[in-house]
Amino acid sequence: MLNCFRAISILEGFSYLTILCVTVGLLSRDYVFHLGMIHGALFMLYLLLSFIVASIHRWSLKVWLPIFLASLI
């Protein structure tokens, strides 16, 4: 499960970088809706998997909270 969480976190990070490329002008604005939907779905999956992995590995709030805050940056 931890490997799946890592893979989703990497994909979510790349989707965020792709949205930034649209903002900077490297990609066409025609893709904003689709990229936003993909990024939103990956972010929700990231949050869900973070709860599951935290439960399995019995992470405290002190461990989980920085992981959650890092996803917002």
C-alpha positions as CSV (number, residue, x, y, z in Angstrom):
1,M,0.0,0.0,0.0
2,L,2.9,2.3,0.7
3,N,4.2,1.9,-2.8
4,C,0.8,2.8,-4.2
5,F,0.8,5.9,-2.1
6,R,4.2,6.9,-3.3
7,A,3.1,6.4,-7.0
8,I,0.0,8.5,-6.5
9,S,1.9,11.2,-4.7
10,I,4.4,11.4,-7.6
11,L,1.6,11.5,-10.2
12,E,-0.2,14.2,-8.2
13,G,2.9,16.3,-8.1
14,F,3.4,15.9,-11.9
15,S,-0.2,17.0,-12.5
16,Y,0.4,20.1,-10.3
17,L,3.5,20.9,-12.4
18,T,1.5,20.5,-15.5
19,I,-1.1,22.9,-14.3
20,L,1.7,25.4,-13.5
21,C,2.9,25.0,-17.1
22,V,-0.5,26.1,-18.3
23,T,-0.3,29.1,-16.0
24,V,3.1,30.1,-17.3
25,G,2.0,29.7,-20.9
26,L,4.0,26.6,-21.9
27,L,0.7,24.7,-22.6
28,S,-2.5,25.8,-24.2
29,R,-5.3,26.9,-22.0
30,D,-7.6,24.5,-23.9
31,Y,-6.4,21.7,-21.6
32,V,-7.2,23.5,-18.3
33,F,-10.5,21.8,-17.6
34,H,-9.2,18.3,-18.3
35,L,-5.9,18.8,-16.4
36,G,-7.9,20.3,-13.5
37,M,-10.2,17.3,-13.3
38,I,-7.3,14.9,-13.4
39,H,-5.4,16.8,-10.8
40,G,-8.5,17.0,-8.5
41,A,-9.1,13.3,-8.8
42,L,-5.4,12.5,-8.0
43,F,-5.4,14.9,-5.1
44,M,-8.5,13.2,-3.6
45,L,-7.0,9.8,-4.1
46,Y,-3.8,11.1,-2.5
47,L,-5.7,12.2,0.6
48,L,-7.7,8.9,0.8
49,L,-4.5,6.9,0.5
50,S,-2.8,9.0,3.1
51,F,-5.6,8.2,5.6
52,I,-5.3,4.5,4.7
53,V,-1.6,4.3,5.0
54,A,-1.6,6.3,8.2
55,S,-4.1,3.9,9.6
56,I,-2.1,0.8,8.5
57,H,1.2,2.1,9.8
58,R,-0.4,3.7,12.9
59,W,1.1,7.1,12.1
60,S,0.3,9.8,14.7
61,L,-1.1,13.2,13.8
62,K,2.5,14.5,14.1
63,V,3.5,12.3,11.2
64,W,0.4,12.6,9.1
65,L,-0.1,16.4,9.4
66,P,3.3,17.4,7.7
67,I,2.5,15.0,4.9
68,F,-0.9,16.6,4.4
69,L,0.6,20.1,4.6
70,A,3.3,19.2,2.1
71,S,0.6,18.3,-0.4
72,L,-0.8,21.8,-0.2
73,I,2.5,23.5,-1.1
